[in-house]
Amino acid sequence: MKSLRQAKNKNRLPKILLIAAIAVGVVVIGVALWLLFFNKQRNSSVNGGADGVNVVNYNPPTEEEKQATEDQKEAIIKEQEQPSTDASLSVLISRSFQDAAGYNLRTVVDGTKNGECVATFTKSGQPTVTKSFAVVFEATSAFCKDAVVPLSDFGAGGTWNLSLVVKKDNKQSTPATASVEINK
C-alpha cells in the first residue's frame, strides 16, 4: 500500500508546485501592475497631467518671462514704498506764512508723537518741491518741527499747491492741502 500512496504523493507534488508557481506569478504580476499604476499617478501629480498643469519648465526664461518678472518686482516695490492711509493719523495746517527765512508751516499732528511730515509744493511748469520735517511732541501736542522751506527751493513765485502728510511706519495721514502764495 505504501507504494500506491507514494505514487499518489508523486502525482500531487507537481500539481502543488504548479499551483504555487501560478500563485506567485499572479502576485508578482499584481504587484508590478500596482507599482506601474502608482508611479503613473505620482508622476502625473508631480510633473503635471496631460493638460500641462504644474509642469516644471527647466528651460532658460524667455525675454517675455524676464520682463514679466521685472514688472512684478517693480510693482511690489512700489506697493511697499507707498504708505497706506491710516485714519488715526492726521495733520492740520494751523498757519502758514512767508518771511525772510522761507515759507513757514505751523501744524498740529494727531495720532502719533513721532514720525515725519512731508510737504509737497507743486506748480504747473515748475519742479516739485518736497521737504520732510520730524514730528515732535512737546507738552500737550505734536507738530512738524522747523517746518520752513527756503525760498531758494522755489523756481518761481506765484500760487503753489501745498500737500502735507504725516507718516509713521508705513502709514500716512490724509493730506492737508492749501494754495499758498510765494513772493520772489
Beta strands, then each sheet from edge to edge (+ up, - down):
strand 1: 84-85
strand 2: 90-99
strand 3: 102-110
strand 4: 116-122
strand 5: 129-138
strand 6: 141-144
strand 7: 148-149
strand 8: 158-168
strand 9: 171-172
strand 10: 176-182
sheet 1: 1+ 9+ 8- 4+ 5- 6+
sheet 2: 1+ 9+ 8- 10+
sheet 3: 2+ 3- 7+
end
